[in-house]
Amino acid sequence: MQMVKKIFIALFIAWFGLLLFMPKQEIYYMLEKELEKKEIKINEKSMEEGLFSLTLKQASVYVKGIPIATIEELRFFTMLFYTKVELETLLLDDSLKAMAPQQTDKATLSHSLITPLSASIHAEGSFGGIEGNIDLKERKLHLDFNETKEIEMIRSQLKKDEKGWYYETSF
């Protein structure tokens, strides 16, 4: 019994040490390099590294050199077996307001090793509320619009069922 206890303590210390000393900024820069291959660039004004998180402040998103959005705060949080990305106040560029809702107040993407082939999405903004999931195995995205406010510009891309409006696509 003592041996099992020592093994669990050693595993906990190794897990905590890995999280504590994980090079969060370097992992973010690797993500930036991967996005750059798709001509997507994120330009942040400041970066704060926490114990289990990395926070970007005042991030601007560019696609092929064209400004697409600004994000007030983008927070990456991980415990290795659970990862969450939170976004606060995303504003789309004025040139895109005819194509999509312009403001997202809060959005959360979470992934857990309990369900490794799925990630969940929750968002609130000028469009209302969204709950959804990403099926990584089937490569499908499904978003349910719980509250619908300003969705006229994307209504043609939505489908309706007995629960309400939803969006579905493959990637």
N, C-alpha and C positions, 0 to 999 in steps of 0.2 A: 504494500500500500504506500509506503514511504517513497518507493521508486517511482510510482505513478504520479505522486504528488510533485516530486522533483522534476519529472518530465514536463508536467503541465506548467510549472513555474518557469522552467527554462524556455518553453515555447512562448509563454506570455511575455517574458523579458525580451526574447528575440523579436517577436511581433511588435512590441512597443518601441524597441530600439530602431527597427526598420522604419516604422512610421515617423519617429522623431528625427532621424537622420536622412530620410528620403530626400533626394535632390528635387524638390518640387518645382523650382524655377527651371531647372534643366529639362524636366519632363514637359513643362509648358513650352519651352523653346523647341523641343522635338515636335510637339503638336503643331506649332507655328510653321515649322519646315514642311510638315506633311500637308498642311493647308495651302502653303505657298505653291506646291505642285499643282493645285487646282486653281491657282491664281486668286486665292483668298488671303487677305492680309488683315491682321488685327493689330492696331496701334493703340497701346494703353499709355495713359499719363503716369500712373503709378502702380506698383505691385507690392502687396504685403503678404509675407509668408507667416502663417500661423503654425500651431503645433500639428494639426491635422489638415490644414487648409491652405489655399493660395487664393488671394483676392486681387482682382484687377479693377482699377477705378478709372472711369472716364475712357472706356475703350471705344475706338472707332473701327468699323468693319468696312473693308473695301473689297470689291470683286472686280478683277481686271482693271484696277486703278480707279474705279467709280465708287464714290461713297454710298454705302447702302444703309447703314444704321449706326447709331451711337448707343452705347450701353453705359448706364450710370455705374453699375457694379456687377461684376461677374465673379462668383465664388465657387471654387472647386474644393470639395470636401471628400476625404477618403479615409476608410478604416481598413482598406484592402479587400475585405469581403463585402463592403457596402460603399458605394460611391454616389455622390450627389453633386449636381451642378445647379446652382441657383443664379438667376438673372433678375436684376431689379432695374426697372425703367429702361426699356428698349424703345427708342424712337426711330422709326423708319425715315429715310430721306424724303423730302417733300415730293420728289419726282416719282415716288412709288405709292403715294397715297391713293391713287385711283386703282391700284392693283391689289392692295392688302391693307388691313387695319393699321393705322399709323402708330399706335402706342400699345405696348405690352407692359403692364405695371409690374407683374411678377410671373416668373416661369421657373419650373423645377423639373429636372430630368434626373431620375434615380435608377440605379442598377444594383442588383444584389447577386451574390453567388448562389443564393438559394434558387433563383430563377435566372441562370446564366444566359439564356437565349432570349430574354425579354427585358425591356426597360419601360418605365412608366413616365408619363408626362402630365403635368398640371400647369395651367396658365390662366391668368386673369388680365384683362385689359379692356380697351375700348370696344372690343368685339364681344365681351361677356366673359364666360368661363369655359375652359376646355379641360377635359380629362381624356387621356389616351394612352396608347402603348405602342411600342416598337417591337415587332417580332423579328429578331435578328436572324433566325434560321430561315424563315420564309421571305425575309427582306420586305416587310410590309409595315406601313404606318397607318394607324387608325386613331382618329381624333373625334370625340363626341363633344358637340357644343351644348353645354348644359344651359347656359343663359345666352341668348342671342341679342346683341344690341346693334352694333354697326357692322353688319356682315354683307351689306348689299353688294359691295365690290367683289366679294368672293362667292356669293350665293350660287353662281353658275357652276362652280367647281364642287359644290356640296351636294350630298344626296340626303333624302329624307326617309325616315322609317317611323315606326310607332313611338320610338323614344325621342325623336327630334332630328335635328340636322347633324350630319357627320361627314367627315372627310376621310378618304382612304386612297392610298397610293402605294406603289411598289418602288423600290430603289435598287 
